[in-house]
Amino acid sequence: MSRTRLRQIARLEELAQPYIERRRQIEKEWQRIPPGAAAHAAVLAFVIRYGDPKIGEPLSCAWERFISTDVWKEHCDKLEAMELEHLDDERKEYGDKTPSGERFAFGAMTYRQLNSPYSRAGAKIRGTFLRHELIARFSGATEKEKLERVFASAPPWLIWFTFADYTAELLGLSQPDLSSVAGFARSKADFDNWYGVPSGAFVPQPWPDGPDNEPLARIDLNLLRPATERPINPITRREHRRAHANYMKTRSAKSSEDWPGLIPLEVLTMPSKTLTKWENKHSGGSH
């Protein structure tokens, strides 16, 4: 190989480094998405089953109906009882002088006041707890089977409005038939907030310019990934074309092959310091 060719390769490698590093960061962030999708699915499952969502009505009304049920009360009672067990252990070790680092992640009797699912953080927290309740209450042999059954029972507009078709795609769930609603516009703001749940109402309105040129009129998992930065100032047109081709290869996205890990309730109700240690230990895994 000639020296000129070696220099060209070296220049390309140098140009590629910024977006290679960016790609690594994106892949790391991508690993956090499937657990968010599972949490989103769990929240929707309870809204579908117990919230009686209605088209044209704010979805927050369906959430409020769900959290007024005995199912919600029993769920919170169970979590608070588990936390009190930790509290007994804590008092045995520290008495009335618990170090701040060993206090609970969520204070006693606060599960009813945890964040609503309308933000990404709120849906992730709520859904992580509700996944356990879903497994205990819903019919089906596995969490996936339980979700498939409840998603199949959902009105198509709700799946469409909440971007649950993306959730189903990521989790490998069977896609419901959305042909009756795919012609209706859905919100870019709601998509950017996924896996948060929209709090507003779904109002059937057609896409302003039709669905053909609307990215959100279909499933494209690449839209969930931040764009990788392209190399800066390629030296020649040929190098630019090659760099662009490599960049485009990095943008492919696939659904999750492995089911998202489930954090045990015993861990979720631990004191803050213990929970942080557990998270650090498992940060390289699927949680």
N, C-alpha and C positions, 0 to 999 in steps of 0.2 A: 504494500500500500504506500502511495506517495506521501511525501511530507505535506503537500498541499491538502490532500484528502484528510490526513490526520488532523491538520489545523481546523478544517471545516467541521469535523466531528467534534473536536474540542469546543469550538464556538457554539455548536448546537447544544452540547451538554450544558455549557454555562448558561445559555439562554433558557434552557428547560428547567433549571433549578427552582426558580420562583414558583412556577405553577406545579411542579412536582411536590414541593413542600405544602402548597395550598391544597393539593389533592389529598395529601396525608391528613391534613386538618379536617377536610370535608369527610373523609372516610371515618375518622374518629367520631365526628358529629353524627354521621349516618347511623352509627351503632346505637345511638340513643333514641332513634326514631321508632323502631318496632315496639319498645315498651310503652312509648307514648300512644302508639296506635292501639295497643291492647287496653290501655287505660281509657282511651276515647270510646272503644267498643263497649267496655263495661258500663260506662256512664250511659251511653245510648241504650243499652240493653234494659236498664232499669227505667229509663224514661219511656221506652216503648212499652214495657210490660205494665208499669204502674202509673205512668204519668198521663196517659190518654192524650198524646199530642194532637193538636188540631191545626189544620191548615188555616192561615190567616191570623192565628193567635200567636203572641210571643212564646217562644219555646221555653222561656223562663217560667211560664205558667205551668207547663207540664212538669218541670223540675220541682216547683213548689208543691204540686199535687203529690209527687212521689215522696218528698221528704215529710209529708203530713201523714204517711201511712204507718201502720204497725211494723212493716218490713224495715223501714228506716229506723224506727225507734229501737227495734230489737238489734239491728246492726250496730247502732251507737252504744247501746247498753253493753253489748259484748266487748266492744273495743275498750270502753271505760273500765269494765271489770278486769280486763287483762292489764290495763295500765295500773290499776290499784294493786294488783298482785306484784308488779314491779315496785310500786311504792312501798309495800310491806317489806320487800327485800332491801330496798334502799334505806328504810328506817332502821332495819336490823343492823345494817353496816355503819350508818352514820348518825343515827339518832335524829335529833332535830336540826343538825348542822350539816345538811347535804351540800357538798361542794357544788358551785354553779355549773361546773363542767359535767356533773353527773345528773343534772336535773333533766326532766323529761323534754323530749322534742316538742311534744304538745302537752300543755298543762292538763291536769285531770278535769274531766267533764267539759272538754272543749271540742269533741268530735262533731257535735252538731253545728258548731260555728266555724268549722274549717272552710277554706275558700270554696266559693261556688265554682262550677266547672266552665265558666265563660272565658277564662284565660287559659293559656297553655299550662302555666304552673298549677292553676286550680284544678284543671281536668286531670293533670298527671297525679296530683295528690289524691283527689277524690277517687279517680279510677283505680289507682293502685290498691286502695282499701276495698273498693267494690268488686274487684276481681275475685277476692276471696268469697264474698257474699254470693256472687254469681255462681261460683263452683258449688257452693253449698245448696243453693235453692233451685237452680234451673235444671231442666231435664237434659240428658245427654251424657255420653260416656266420657268426654273430654271437654276442656274449656272451649276448644275450637268448635266442637260439635254443638255445644250449648249456644255459642254465638251465632253459628250458622242458622240454627233453628229460629232464634229470635229475630235475626236480620231478615229471614224469609217472611216473617209475619209483619214486618214493618211496612207502613205505607211508602210507596216509591218516592214521594216528595220529600219525606224526612231523610231518607238515605241521600238523596241528591242535595238537599239544602245543607246538610251537615258535613258533606264531603266524606260520607261513610263508604262511598265506593272506593275512595283511596285507602281507607282503613281496611276494607275487605281485601283489596288487592295486595296490600303489604302483608297481611296476615294469612294470605292464601285461602280466604273464604270464598265460597261460591258467590258470584255476582248476581244480585237480583236483576230482573228486567226493568230497566229504567227508561225504556223507549218512550213511555208516556210523558216523561218530564224532562227529557234531555234537551228539548227545545226551549226550556225556560232558563233565563239568566240566573247566575249565582254570583255571589260577591267575591271580588278579589280580596277585600279586607277579611272576610271570613276564611278564605283559603290561607291567607298569610297567618291567621290565628290558629289554624288547625294544629294540634288536636284539641284546642279549646272548642267549646260548643257554642254556636250562635245563641244569643239571648233573644234576638228579635224574631219577627214573624216571616214566614215564607209567603211571598206574594207572587203568584204565577204571572210573570211578564216575559215576553219573548226577548231573545238576544237582540240588541239594537240593530246589528248588521247581520243577523243570522248566525247559526252555530258553526258554520264551516271554518271560519277564520278565528274562532274563539278558543284559546288554549284550554280554558276551563270547561269546555263543552265535552270533554273526554278525559280519560285517565292518562296522565303522563307523569310517572314517578320522577322523571328528571326535574320537574318543576319544584320538587321538594328539596333539591340540592342547590346550594348557592353556586353560582357560576365560578369556575376555576379561572384564575387570571391567566390571560394569554402572555406569552413571552414578550418582553419589551424590546422594541426596535430590532427586529430581525435584520441581518445585514443585507441579504439579497432576497429577491422575490421567491426564488426557489426555496430558500431557507424558511421564508415566511409561510409558504404553502405546506412545507413539511411540518413546521411547528404547529400550524393550524390543524393539520390532520391528527397529530398526536393529541392536541388539546381536545378535539372532538371525541376521541376514543375515551378520554377520561370522564366524559359526561354520561356514559351509559349507566342506567340504574335498574336494579332488579328487585323483585319483592323478596321479603325475608324468607329464607329457607328453614330456619329454626324458630320454634315458638319462643316468644319472649319469656325470659325467666321471671319467676314470681317471688317477690320478697316475702318471707314468712311473716304472719301477723305478730309472732313473738318478737321479731326484730323491729317491726314498724312501731311497736309500743315501748321500745327500750328507751332508757335515758339518752339524752343527746350525745354524750361522749361515747357511749357504747355503740350507738347507731352510726356515728361518724366512723368509728373503727371498722365496723362491718362494711360500710360503703367503700372505704378505702381498700379494704381487702378484696372486694368484689368488683372494683372499678374496671378491671381489665376484662371482666366477663360480660355476660349478656344483660346484666341488671342496669 
